[in-house]
């Protein structure tokens, strides 16, 4: 009698995780134009890209923060997938800043722990994840500042001072009021 494992295993290799398999599926997924795919809470979630008028808002945020970026950091609106393997998440933030070395890769999966700033503009389909799951993941990954522009409530929420327990600083301002961005952006 011959016994065979359900999946062949080669010695001295690490078995693939469900997260790795989700990343492979995400890479193979044909997402319709105008949509992006992320991994949120163990599932691939497809949501529409930002509305056209969000472009002006994203450009304003980038322009205002660019002069305050830490040395060697760049801020982008380009669609990139940032991966958080230990937390089994992969997000495509609307705006992201990281040290330039974070972007120096041939991979389409960028290191989420390289991020120093993330901003999300909420939509009806992404709002819950932007205000819950992403807050927790970005804090645990050490993202210094997470800015949520809540387009439905017309308010900005800033999270800062990340720790393994979450963000230690959180404040909210209505759109149109001046908002301070914590260090390292000051």
Buried (B, 14 or more C-beta within 10 A) or exposed (E): EEEEEEEEEEEEEEEEEEBEEBBEEBEEEEEEEEEBBBBBEEEBBEBEBBEEEBEEBBEEBBEEBEEBBBEEBBBBBEEBBBBBBEBBBBBBBBBBBBBEEBBEEEEEBBBBBBBBBBBBBBBEEBBEBBBEBBBBBBBBBBBBBBBBBBBEBEBBBBBBBBEEEBBEEBEEEEEEEEBEBBEBBE
